[in-house]
Amino acid sequence: MIKSGLARLDKILGGGFAEGFNIAFIGTFENDHILLMHQVLRSMLEQGKKILLLEFRDHPKTMTEWLEFYGISYNKYILREQLVILDGYTNMYSTRRVTENNVLSNPLDIPIVTSIIKDKVKKEGFDYVVFDDFTTLYALLPNRSVYLRAMIRFTNSMRSLGAGVIGALEKDVMPLADFAVMMMPFGYIISVNSSDRSITVLKSPYSFSGIRMSFIYIKTPRGIEVYMESEEAMNLLEQIRSSLRMDEKGRLWIMDNRSQIVINSSEASLIETIYEYLGGKRSKTPLPLGKKGKRGLRKVHD
């Protein structure tokens, strides 16, 4: 099993990604799915995998600087030639043809691009071929159905060369039918929903009944992180949610206990009120319970 770098995701996957299966990361324009994909790539590199990365979305320098902002650096892997980046961006938009090493001469010519990839995989023995974003070429090519068929053939053909395919895709760019076709060769499909900050395993060759297939994430300077790491915390949250109720007077209860939602501003206001009423010295001592009267709890120390 190949570890993803997120313990929660590995648990859902039954220990990690099984080798021999293609992996797709789908999401929206916020690119959280692409960030998660690169975190998985870094984890794969740490486990000794050799990766060929195709960059069509941005210039490779822009892409690596963006990743470094979230704590992902590829520098040492590039120096070791464990990671090779093919630049499909420069000649897609350049006013003159650039012929530097690892710069694709004609990135919109899919037969030439796939031929170059296959040649590199045969000669250099890459474990995975990664498309930073499938959607870019889909949007730019005039005949999208041809592109879909070519990508499916290419993705399936990589297995005969001993390599897997990993790719990111913005699902909202494609019609549902094209999206479904594009996902056909992938054994794993990981969905990253930036609107509700959830990561869901939509497809896995090895799934387990009874295990929650999604979890909440946050984006930090260290990249994508699980919001609640432990299963116990998730279970506790579910128990609290199921025990909440509101009575006819609008009061909130957790089972038989009266509850109140406190935010920073209301908490600060409560502290200020106690301080003003009791004074600085007495406000620091524990408050005794008041006696209950007709108007509720009487003021303490009255």
Secondary structure as the mmCIF struct_conf table of DSSP 4:
data_model
#
loop_
_struct_conf.conf_type_id
_struct_conf.id
_struct_conf.beg_label_comp_id
_struct_conf.beg_label_asym_id
_struct_conf.beg_label_seq_id
_struct_conf.end_label_comp_id
_struct_conf.end_label_asym_id
_struct_conf.end_label_seq_id
STRN STRN1 ILE A 2 ILE A 2
BEND BEND1 GLY A 5 GLY A 5
HELX_RH_AL_P HELX_RH_AL_P1 ALA A 7 ILE A 12
TURN_TY1_P TURN_TY1_P1 LEU A 13 GLY A 14
BEND BEND2 GLY A 15 GLY A 16
STRN STRN2 PHE A 17 PHE A 17
HELX_LH_PP_P HELX_LH_PP_P1 ALA A 18 ALA A 18
TURN_TY1_P TURN_TY1_P2 GLU A 19 GLY A 20
STRN STRN3 ILE A 23 GLY A 27
TURN_TY1_P TURN_TY1_P3 PHE A 29 GLU A 30
HELX_RH_AL_P HELX_RH_AL_P2 ASP A 32 GLU A 46
TURN_TY1_P TURN_TY1_P4 GLN A 47 GLY A 48
STRN STRN4 ILE A 51 GLU A 55
BEND BEND3 ARG A 57 ASP A 58
HELX_RH_AL_P HELX_RH_AL_P3 PRO A 60 PHE A 69
TURN_TY1_P TURN_TY1_P5 TYR A 70 GLY A 71
HELX_RH_AL_P HELX_RH_AL_P4 ASN A 75 LEU A 79
TURN_TY1_P TURN_TY1_P6 ARG A 80 GLU A 81
BEND BEND4 GLN A 82 GLN A 82
STRN STRN5 LEU A 83 ASP A 87
BEND BEND5 TYR A 89 TYR A 89
HELX_RH_AL_P HELX_RH_AL_P5 THR A 90 TYR A 93
BEND BEND6 THR A 95 ARG A 96
TURN_TY1_P TURN_TY1_P7 ASN A 101 ASN A 102
STRN STRN6 VAL A 103 VAL A 103
BEND BEND7 SER A 105 SER A 105
TURN_TY1_P TURN_TY1_P8 PRO A 107 LEU A 108
HELX_RH_AL_P HELX_RH_AL_P6 ILE A 110 GLU A 124
BEND BEND8 ASP A 127 ASP A 127
STRN STRN7 TYR A 128 PHE A 131
BEND BEND9 ASP A 132 ASP A 132
HELX_RH_AL_P HELX_RH_AL_P7 PHE A 134 LEU A 140
BEND BEND10 PRO A 142 PRO A 142
HELX_RH_AL_P HELX_RH_AL_P8 ARG A 144 SER A 157
HELX_RH_3T_P HELX_RH_3T_P1 MET A 158 LEU A 161
TURN_TY1_P TURN_TY1_P9 GLY A 162 GLY A 162
STRN STRN8 GLY A 164 GLU A 170
HELX_RH_3T_P HELX_RH_3T_P2 LYS A 171 VAL A 173
BEND BEND11 MET A 174 MET A 174
HELX_RH_AL_P HELX_RH_AL_P9 LEU A 176 MET A 182
TURN_TY1_P TURN_TY1_P10 MET A 183 PRO A 185
BEND BEND12 GLY A 187 GLY A 187
STRN STRN9 TYR A 188 ASN A 193
TURN_TY1_P TURN_TY1_P11 SER A 194 ARG A 197
STRN STRN10 SER A 198 LYS A 203
BEND BEND13 PRO A 205 TYR A 206
TURN_TY1_P TURN_TY1_P12 SER A 209 GLY A 210
BEND BEND14 ILE A 211 ILE A 211
STRN STRN11 SER A 214 THR A 220
TURN_TY1_P TURN_TY1_P13 PRO A 221 ARG A 222
STRN STRN12 GLY A 223 VAL A 226
BEND BEND15 TYR A 227 MET A 228
BEND BEND16 SER A 230 SER A 230
HELX_RH_AL_P HELX_RH_AL_P10 GLU A 231 SER A 243
STRN STRN13 LEU A 244 MET A 246
TURN_TY1_P TURN_TY1_P14 GLU A 248 LYS A 249
BEND BEND17 GLY A 250 GLY A 250
STRN STRN14 LEU A 252 ILE A 254
TURN_TY1_P TURN_TY1_P15 MET A 255 ASP A 256
STRN STRN15 ASN A 257 SER A 259
HELX_RH_AL_P HELX_RH_AL_P11 ASN A 264 LEU A 278
TURN_TY1_P TURN_TY1_P16 GLY A 280 LYS A 281
HELX_RH_3T_P HELX_RH_3T_P3 ARG A 282 LYS A 284
BEND BEND18 THR A 285 THR A 285
HELX_LH_PP_P HELX_LH_PP_P2 PRO A 286 LYS A 291
STRN STRN16 LYS A 292 GLY A 293
TURN_TY1_P TURN_TY1_P17 LYS A 294 ARG A 295
STRN STRN17 GLY A 296 LEU A 297
HELX_LH_PP_P HELX_LH_PP_P3 ARG A 298 LYS A 299
TURN_TY1_P TURN_TY1_P18 VAL A 300 HIS A 301
#
